[in-house]
Amino acid sequence: MATVANAHPAWAATEGAQPWMLHGLLPGLVAGLVLGLLAGLRLRRGKAAGTGQDVQRGALPHPHAAASGQADASTRANISTQAGDLNRAREQYHAIFTSAPVGIFRVTPEGRYENVNPEYARIWGCPTTEEMLECVSDIPRQMYANPADRQRFVGALQATGRVDSMELRLKRRDGSQFWGLVSARLVRGQAPAQAAPTGQIAKTGQAPQTGAPNGTGRADVKAGNAPAEVDYIDGFVLDITEQKVMQDQLSEAWRRLRDIIDFLPDAALVLDANRRVIAWNRAMEEMTGHSASEMLGRGNFEYALPFYGERIPLLGDRFFSPACRCPATTPCSASRATS
């Protein structure tokens, strides 16, 4: 027994114990182990069941959460559609602005161009719009050939807020003159900014010129001395130089023809396409006793009154209506009725 005690000291204290004590201790240990294993298995099963329930709950979204997600998706779709429409509108505006066959400009109240299109730069004699925006610093001095035209334009714009189709003598970059048909309007309120990629915007941070030639403290705009509440002046310029030249030539030719008709020894009158008197020479004045100032512009056969006292066709009316019958010497009821 001493040998056993040395080899197994843990059992030395139980050598004197009763056998029934050893048999009762071992079953208790085994039972504790079994209960611990069962508790661990139950705990694991509970966790697994809880995880499955969580997954099932996550698979069925809350009704309010689903509605909110649909609303967000609809909002994003509307924003995307509006952004696309806005981009298309900008592209259309840019295409119209750059390809318009008429000059387009925007002037600030400080007297500088805020924006011009390529056609206006071409009319003024600049290869690019950027160069024109940099070169023009004093619109009244650099753009107007006749100060009286500018004052007339200024007065009309200030009186009504807009000007429609006014003929003005303007200057190009090289000093040559041209006739411009100008329309403009005052713009009040915040104006929309233009897209920078177009290259048509005046440089930001550029200090406006406030020294005006007339000593008012602000530069005159092209429309002239715009009131403080005016933010911009938008306008259009059409080069009508060729039309004005042709019109002047036609007027000169008609003046010469009228002088020839006026000095003819025979009485003569001239009717236009509307059968209105446009010429009544001196011989006609002497024969009828009616002056040219009295007869010019008359129509509706009034030119027959000095001859017959009635509105009836004359010989010249046959050029307009060859079938009409004109009186030989005096009017008669039959001729008037059939004419």
C-alpha positions, 0 to 999 in steps of 0.5 A: 500500500505504501508503494501505491501511495507513492505512485498515486498520491491523489488516491492516498487520501481515499484509501481509508474511504468506504466503497459506497462513497466512490460509487456515488461520486462517479455517477454524479460526475457523469450526470453533470457531464451529460447535463452540460452537453445537453445544455450546450446542444440546446443553446446551439439549437436556440441560436440557430432557430433565432437566426432563421427567424431573423432571416425570415423577418428580413425576407419580408420588408416592412410596407412603409419601407417598400413605399419609401423606396419606390418614392425615392426611385420615382424622385430619382427618375424625375430628376434624371428626366428634368436634367435631360430636358434641361440639357437638351434646352441648353443645346437648342439655345446654343445652336440657335444663338451661334447659328442665327443669321442676325446679330444678338447682343446683351449689354450690361448697365455699365456699358459693356457687352456681356455676350455677343453671337458670332454673327454680330462679331462678323458684322462688326469685323471680329473673327471671334466673339471673345475678341469683340468682347475684349475690344469694345469698352465704350459702346457709344463711342465705338459703335455709333456713327451719328450721336443723334441716332444714339440719342433717338434710340436712347429716348425710345428705349427709355420711354417704352422699355423696348425698340422695334426695327429702328434704323441706325448708322453704326460703325465697324471695327475699322471705322467704316459705317453700316446701316443696322436695323436694331431691336432691343428691350430692357431686362429687369431682374436676375438674368440666367447665366450662360454656359461657359463652354460656349465661349460667349461669356465675358470674363468673370472678375472683370471690373466694369468701366464706370467712367462715363464720357458725360460725367454721370459716373456710369458708362452709357450703355448702347441703349443709353443711361439705363435706370438702376433697376435694369440688369441687362439690355438684350437686342438684335442687329441686322445689317441692312446696308445693301438694302439701304443702298438699293433703296437710296438708288431707287429713290434717286431714280424716282426723283429724276423721273419725277423731275422729267414728268414734272417738266413735260409740256403735256399734262400727265399724271402717274398712278401706282399699282393701287391706282393712287396718284404718285405724279401730277405735273405742272401742265396738269395743274395748269389745265385742271386748276388742282395742285399736285399737293392736292391730288397726290395720294388720291385713289378710287377714281378721284383723279377723274373729278377734275375732268368729269366731276365724277369718279369714273375710269380714265384711259390710264385705268385700262392698263390695270383693267383692259376690259373697262370702258372709258368715256370718249369725251363726256360720261354717259350712264351706259358707259358707267354702268358697263365699266 
